[in-house]
Amino acid sequence: MRVQLAPRITADPKAAFGKPVVEGTRVPVEIVVGKLSGGMTIDEVMDDYVLTRDDVLAALSYAADLIASERIRIRA
């Protein structure tokens, strides 16, 4: 059962171990973000993974939303 997590981002327990992927692909969000953080350009990621610019930006937006909602407890 596929679940829409965000615009252009889905998860399906039968694909990519249930991790969030770019909709219509098997490309995990973590791969897109990891490649960009490793120095690849958006155009390079698009070419290597057959994604659109909107796909790449959707992956970044989804990752940013996850980080924004993260709560960290610091114990002294």
Buried (B, 14 or more C-beta within 10 A) or exposed (E): EEEEBBEBBBBBEEBBEEBBBBBEBEBBBBBBBEBBEEEBEBEEBBEEBEBEEEBBBBBBBBBEEEEEEEEEEEEE
